[in-house]
Amino acid sequence: MAQQFVDNAKVMAKGQVTIPKDVREALGIGTGDRVTFLVDGSNVRIINSALYAMEILQNQMAGEAQKAGLKDDEDVIALVKSIRSEDTE
């Protein structure tokens, strides 16, 4: 279940904001990580950029396995083996 809470931060002179510790922990972000801002009208969502990129990739790849005829794990394993054997020839 998603954790829900409210927190706030002050905008500094250069537009910088420190993301509160509990928000960083909830997003799974740390020093050096990137965040994505999703703006929808007057609402903004801050998302861990790595997780957002993975979500976009998953959405783009949805249904591709079925299109390729991959029905189960055995089909995937067979495909990987065939690709690997092509690489060694």
C-alpha positions in Angstrom: 0.0 0.0 0.0 1.3 3.5 -0.9 2.4 5.7 1.9 0.5 9.0 2.0 1.7 12.1 3.9 2.1 15.8 3.5 5.4 17.7 3.7 6.6 21.1 2.6 9.8 23.0 1.8 10.8 26.6 1.3 11.8 27.8 -2.2 15.2 29.7 -2.0 16.2 32.7 -4.0 17.6 30.7 -6.9 14.5 28.5 -7.1 16.1 25.7 -5.2 14.2 23.4 -2.8 15.5 20.8 -0.5 13.5 17.6 -0.8 12.5 16.6 2.8 14.1 13.4 4.1 10.9 11.5 4.4 10.0 12.3 0.8 13.4 11.2 -0.4 13.0 8.0 1.5 9.5 7.4 0.1 10.8 8.0 -3.4 13.9 5.9 -2.9 16.3 8.7 -4.0 19.6 9.6 -2.6 22.6 11.8 -3.3 23.3 12.0 -7.0 20.0 10.5 -8.1 17.8 12.4 -10.5 14.1 13.3 -10.1 11.5 13.9 -12.8 8.8 16.6 -12.4 5.4 15.8 -14.0 3.3 19.0 -14.3 -0.4 18.7 -14.8 -2.0 22.1 -14.6 -1.2 23.4 -11.1 -0.3 19.9 -9.8 3.3 18.6 -9.8 4.4 15.0 -9.1 8.1 14.3 -8.2 9.2 10.9 -9.4 12.4 9.0 -9.1 13.7 9.3 -12.7 15.1 5.8 -12.9 11.7 4.3 -11.9 9.9 6.7 -14.3 12.2 5.6 -17.2 11.5 2.0 -16.4 7.7 2.6 -16.3 7.9 4.3 -19.7 9.9 1.4 -21.1 7.4 -1.2 -19.7 4.5 0.7 -21.2 6.2 0.8 -24.6 7.0 -2.9 -24.4 3.5 -4.0 -23.3 2.3 -6.7 -25.6 5.5 -7.1 -27.5 6.2 -10.6 -26.1 2.8 -11.8 -27.4 3.5 -10.2 -30.8 6.7 -12.2 -30.9 5.0 -15.4 -30.1 6.5 -15.7 -26.6 3.8 -17.4 -24.5 5.8 -18.6 -21.4 9.3 -18.8 -19.8 10.3 -21.7 -22.0 9.7 -19.6 -25.1 11.9 -16.9 -23.8 14.6 -19.3 -22.8 14.5 -20.9 -26.3 14.8 -17.4 -27.9 17.8 -16.5 -25.7 19.5 -19.7 -26.6 18.9 -19.2 -30.3 20.3 -15.7 -30.1 23.4 -16.9 -28.2 24.1 -19.7 -30.6 23.9 -17.2 -33.5 26.5 -15.0 -31.7 29.0 -17.9 -31.5 28.8 -18.9 -35.1 
